[in-house]
Amino acid sequence: MSIARNIGTTMLAALVVSATMMFAALAGGDFVGVWGVKDSDGKAFDINLKPEGKATGSREEGMTGTWTEEDGTAVIKWDTGWTTKIMKDGDSYKKEAFKADGSPANTSDAMKK
C-alpha cells in the first residue's frame, strides 16, 4: 500500500511541476518572438526570444543568452554580462539595456515583429 501511495504522490508532484512550467511558458508567451530595438548608437537590431528561454540578437558580433519573464518584464541575460529588459509602457513596449556592472546603457522603443 505504501509503495502505491509513494508512486501516486510522485506522479502528482510531477503533474504539478509540469503544469507550473506550462503556465510559466504561457505567461511569457507575450514576449516570445522577434523584437525590433536600437542599440546604444541608435542602430536597429533584432532580439529573438525563443519559447525555451534562449535569446539571440542580430548585431554583427552575435548575441546569445537566456531570458525569463519576471513581473511582466522579459529579462534577458546576455553571455557578455549585459542585461536587457523589454516591458510594456502604456500601449507600447520599451527596451532598457544595462552594462555588466548594472549601470544603465540605453533605452529605446521595442516593437514585436
Disulfide bonds with the S-S distance in Angstrom:
none
